[in-house]
């Protein structure tokens, strides 16, 4: 027989009654820049068939 897990406190997401304030960036500018550089390098490896 299974019983629901209950620690006596409300769930922080499911019981939220308001939206949190301002958002923050999850990643800095360095990651998108490195990703763009990698995409540029990878595009040089593509061989177009004639």
trRosetta pair geometry for C-beta under 8 A, 3 or more apart (Angstrom, degrees):
i j d omega theta_ij theta_ji phi_ij phi_ji
10 14 7.7 -142 174 78 82 86
10 15 3.8 -72 172 56 117 172
11 14 4.0 28 85 39 132 105
11 15 5.0 134 58 -3 68 99
12 15 7.1 -44 -100 51 9 92
12 16 6.8 36 162 -62 49 94
13 16 5.9 -30 -155 -17 28 116
16 19 7.9 78 150 -84 126 35
25 28 6.7 92 124 -89 131 42
27 31 4.5 -52 173 34 127 146
27 32 7.3 123 114 -30 124 85
28 31 6.3 117 64 1 65 93
29 32 6.3 -60 -159 43 47 103
29 33 6.1 44 150 -21 75 113
30 33 5.7 -63 -149 41 31 112
30 34 6.1 29 157 -19 69 108
31 34 5.9 -56 -145 37 29 108
31 35 6.3 30 156 -20 64 108
32 35 5.4 -55 -145 38 33 115
32 36 6.3 36 155 -21 66 103
33 36 5.8 -52 -149 34 31 111
33 37 6.5 32 151 -18 63 105
34 37 5.6 -52 -148 36 34 113
34 38 6.3 36 152 -20 66 105
35 38 5.7 -52 -147 36 31 112
35 39 6.4 34 153 -21 64 105
36 39 5.6 -52 -147 34 32 113
36 40 6.5 35 152 -21 63 104
37 40 5.7 -54 -152 33 33 113
37 41 6.5 30 152 -16 65 105
38 41 5.7 -54 -148 38 33 111
38 42 6.1 31 154 -18 67 108
39 42 5.7 -54 -142 39 30 111
39 43 6.4 37 155 -28 63 103
40 43 5.9 -50 -150 26 29 113
40 44 7.4 34 149 -22 57 99
41 44 6.0 -53 -167 23 37 114
41 45 7.7 34 143 -19 62 101
42 45 5.6 -51 -163 24 47 115
42 46 7.6 55 144 -30 67 93
43 46 5.8 -38 -162 11 47 116
